[in-house]
Amino acid sequence: MTSYLPTLKQLQYLVALKDHGHFGRAADACFVTQSTLSAGLRELESLIGVTLVERTRRVVRFTALGIRIAEKARRILSQAEELSDMARAAGKPLSGELRMGVIPTIAPFLLPTLLPKLRGEWPDLKLYLREEPSQAACDSLHRGGLDCVLLALPYGCGEVDSAELFDDRLFVAFPPGDDGAVASGPVAASEIDESRLLLLEDGHCLKEHALAACNRPELRAEAAMLGTSLHTLVQMVDNGLGVTMVPEMALLAGLLEGTGVIARPLQAEHASRRIALIWRKGSPRDKEFRLLADALRQARTDHH
């Protein structure tokens, strides 16, 4: 009797739909069209003879069996990924595909200087980048959507291994003409006016690092968390709407160019965040990720 087994691609479509709850977003995550993903799922249902997903115009609802099969499929895909990783790790290091997540407060400021150096040193490496907030990146890492993540510590990301790259100091940015802009030297956390503090919205770990560095509980309650990006915050500061905190890497990348904003270093016990590369604990590519971390660390040292 001939038996037909689901393909890894069909299982990938199923898991993506479970994670995203939307055919279009699941198709984007799999880099296929929505019709391709839908057809693949129908083939899977026909193959195993059960309905996994109830489809309506507005809602994607998994059946009870569909939920169980999707979780099983997730484990199968993870194991298949490990097979591929083992083979890759045994071959030429830092070659082939590597999917790296990068948080928004790092990506635009660090990658433009690092990527050309990586391409020059590791020409066989096909590096695919995805920019997303810390929690989303950690979720993608543990689901197998990413191989590693470039993010800022401290941050709870579950069972991971990490290689610390460098410390990124925090600065306080003042509007032009402000008393803080006219003064010089470091800014003590006690000097920050909580009623004028502008921070990134929830979901950005830089907000948590800034608040933790100041060690002032009232800042969390009073700070106006309005910005969706560091560029937006700097524009608000330049227009006299308040003060904010920016990391040193953003300053070195020219974040304040074209503005009158003045930045002074924050004086606090933990006035920095630690940039690190993280990956799933026990990954067969552990040595390869540590090699990548060394390359990233050296590329930044050469740039500065």
C-alpha positions, 0 to 999 in steps of 0.5 A: 500500500502506497502512503503519502506523507505531508511535505515540509513545505505544507507543514511550514504553511500550516505553522505560519497560518497558525502563528499569523492567523491570516492567509496574507500575512502567513503567505508573506512570512513564507515568501509565497503568494496567498493562493500558493499557500492556500492551495498547499493547505488544501492539498495537506487536508486532502492528503490526511483526510481531515479539515484543519482550518475553518475558513470564513471571510473574516476569520481563520479558525483552526479545528481542535485537531488542526491545533494539535497537528500544527504544534506537531508540525512545528516540532517536525520543522524544528527537527528538520532545521536542526538536520540542515544546521548540522550539515551546514555546521560541518561544512564551510563556516558562515556560508549559505543562508542565515536569517538574522533578526535586528531590533529597530534601535540597532538596525539603521545605525549599525548595519550600514557600517557592518554589512559591507565588512561582512560581505567582504570577509564572508562572501559565501554568506547569504544574510537575510535580515528582518527588523522587528521589536525585541519580543517579536524577534525572540518569538521568531527565533524560538519558532525557527523563523530566525537563526539569530538575533542582534539585540540589546541586553538585558532582555528576557528572551527565553532559553538562548545562548549569547555573545556580547559585542559591546556596550552602547552608552545612553545620552540625553538629548535636549532642544536647541537653546534649552538649559540642558543644551547650554550646559556641559558634561554628563547629565545626572538622572536626577536632573531629568524633568519627568514631565518633559521626557519623551520615550519610545512606545511600548514594545521597544526595549530601549525604553526599558533600558532608559528607565532602568538606567535612571532608576526613578520609578516616577519616570514610568508613570509620568514620561510621555511615551509617544515615539514610534522611532528614534528619528521621530523622537529627535524631531519632537525634541528639535521642535521643543516638545521635550527631551529624550534618550538616544544610544551612542551608536545612533549619534555616531551614525548621524542621528542628530545631523540637520537638527539643533539637538544637543546630546549629553551623556547620561550619568547613572549606575547603568547608563548603557545597554549591551549589544549582543548576538543571541541564538537558540540554546543547543543550536548545532550552529553555535560555533558559527554564531560565535564566529559571526559575533567575532566578525561583528565585534571586529567590524565595529572596532575597525570602524571606530 
